Amino acid sequence: MAAPQTTLGADLEPPTTDLITLTRHILSRQRALGEEASGDLTMLLIAIQVTSKYIASNVRKARLINLVGLAGASNVQGEDQKKLDVLSNDIMVNALSASGKCSVMVSEEVDEAIIVGGSKGTYAVVFDPLDGSSNIDAGVNVGTIFGIYKVADPSKASVADVLKPGKDLVAAGYTMYGSSCNLVLSTGQGVDGFTLDEALGEFILTHPDIKIPSRGKIYSFNEGNSLHFYEPTNKYLESIKYPANGKPYSARYIGSMVADVHRTLLYGGIFGYPDDKKSKDGKLRMLYEAFPMSFLTEQAGGVATTGTQRILDVVPKNIHGRCPVFLGSKDDVEDLKKFYAAWDGEKKW
Ligand SMILES: O=P(O)(O)OC[C@H]1O[C@](O)(COP(=O)(O)O)[C@@H](O)[C@@H]1O
């Protein structure tokens, strides 16, 4: 008896012959800029792409090659560093230094800003080499987050080149290591998503021109902290969990910012890591978490706020500074902002 036919075969299209790889996409963006483009940003993004592929292969086989668990040291935030945190950091620092296009780096895993000696690099890169550390050993989605600033004068490159508001970023992105490896990038002309074809070793354009829905049905907060949340946050969460009309929102929280933001960009809704009575600045770091994710959210048509201020207008005072983060669909984040606007309580942000 013949095997029952699945419908899957019905609409399988022949493979495209016009493959848009990340490199081709970046080069076409450079060409679109004409004379203006020196090619430096292109080379830098290509270097970052290679680090994502290498980190992806190590994350995927981490349990097999004893790359899970602690590295035995802690970072400037007092967090115990995972082996993969340190490995991913070193992979990025080496590749960015060798690119010759980067003269300043800030990493979540390195206390001070790295000034690349003798570099004429016209860019500065801020990055979280492996975001979502608490999920690494369980094989749950983790990621790399990066933001790129222009360096005013490479010969005088300093930390001042990155202590700038997020709106000065020229590019931002993240790579998510999960069931598939996705790299999402913006150079200020919208947001595009790529999926790693492991066989080809190439990131292929699979999510062109990502536009976040204006309103979603999902909220993503660690409600385990709601005891400490300020009133506006709790009132907002109540309003979507017990709506006067319509269906309550659904909760989704992975605990890896890259994964929670990736889902929010694609499905809509709101992701939040508020400040609260216990942590006055919240948890997420401005330079290499809040700013790049806010840049991508705005480029995709969403909104990113501290509750009272546009995140991309915040001026960082130190390289590991933190700020409250609420980002996602325009209508959802505007709803949250109304609760903050109506509240006259005292708080830092
Ligand atoms: O466990 P919590 O308190 O909910 O925090 C989760 C948040 O912290 C982070 O893990 C912080 O990032 P790191 O893992 O890079 O330190 C985010 O990815 C995530 O959104």
The ligand as an SDF file (V2000), in Angstrom:
LIG
                    3D

 20 20  0  0  0  0  0  0  0  0999 V2000
   16.8260   36.5710   34.4120 O   0  0  0  0  0  0  0  0  0  0  0  0
   16.2480   37.9460   34.2750 P   0  0  0  0  0  0  0  0  0  0  0  0
   16.4260   38.8120   35.4850 O   0  0  0  0  0  0  0  0  0  0  0  0
   14.8400   37.9380   33.7970 O   0  0  0  0  0  0  0  0  0  0  0  0
   17.1280   38.6740   33.1490 O   0  0  0  0  0  0  0  0  0  0  0  0
   17.0680   38.2460   31.8250 C   0  0  0  0  0  0  0  0  0  0  0  0
   17.7210   39.3130   31.0090 C   0  0  0  0  0  0  0  0  0  0  0  0
   19.1050   39.3610   31.3430 O   0  0  0  0  0  0  0  0  0  0  0  0
   19.9010   39.0170   30.2420 C   0  0  0  0  0  0  0  0  0  0  0  0
   20.1920   37.6730   30.2760 O   0  0  0  0  0  0  0  0  0  0  0  0
   21.1640   39.8640   30.3730 C   0  0  0  0  0  0  0  0  0  0  0  0
   22.0620   39.5620   29.5250 O   0  0  0  0  0  0  0  0  0  0  0  0
   23.4220   38.7080   29.7880 P   0  0  0  0  0  0  0  0  0  0  0  0
   22.9980   37.3130   29.8600 O   0  0  0  0  0  0  0  0  0  0  0  0
   24.2180   39.0350   28.6050 O   0  0  0  0  0  0  0  0  0  0  0  0
   24.0500   39.2010   31.0520 O   0  0  0  0  0  0  0  0  0  0  0  0
   19.0460   39.3510   29.0260 C   0  0  0  0  0  0  0  0  0  0  0  0
   19.3440   38.5960   27.9170 O   0  0  0  0  0  0  0  0  0  0  0  0
   17.6360   39.0040   29.5170 C   0  0  0  0  0  0  0  0  0  0  0  0
   16.6450   39.7640   28.8880 O   0  0  0  0  0  0  0  0  0  0  0  0
  1  2  2  0
  2  3  1  0
  2  4  1  0
  2  5  1  0
  5  6  1  0
  6  7  1  0
  7  8  1  0
  7 19  1  0
  8  9  1  0
  9 10  1  0
  9 11  1  0
  9 17  1  0
 11 12  1  0
 12 13  1  0
 13 14  2  0
 13 15  1  0
 13 16  1  0
 17 18  1  0
 17 19  1  0
 19 20  1  0
M  END
$$$$
